Amino acid sequence: MENKQEEELELTDEMLERLDEIDNTVYACICTLAEKPIEWDMEIIGEVTEEIRSVLEKHEIQMRWPGIVTNEDGTQEYSDN
């Protein structure tokens, strides 16, 4: 029996709001540390967010960072990390 989803999952409004909150917070942190406004750059924001998550995990602090994971068999599921 094949377990294929008909439609791709989409981020919920709540997930999108959380992602916006994370991006905006990290961007504000970068600008504060740089002591000047910088251009909005998702490559930098994403990289900094990943580093923050890594440090938090090292100290056993969980960060809710929602997303959608595509499994090897093509099925998708929601993820909060």
Steps between C-alpha positions, in 0.01 A plus 500: 500500500643836396489791746505809275340831585279660241587862582806667642468634852497875550612701799211606721437865587629432852821347361551795264451744788759313708749499212449874447552555874828306491627675186414847632655430841823364353519792254459749788773318695738518202436873456552559873828310502619670178397836650337598173212395278601237248332383183238227555676182388332165567826315442659683795183489712457125438864426578488698825172330596656157444797594719270629775300177488822298519618686812158470663490124432849464649356648821188283475274795418239419238413751229175465305596556136213364290534353154404219266723195457490286187585138578696269270176336383362839392254539786502821696449584864498809717804563720557740790876487510 
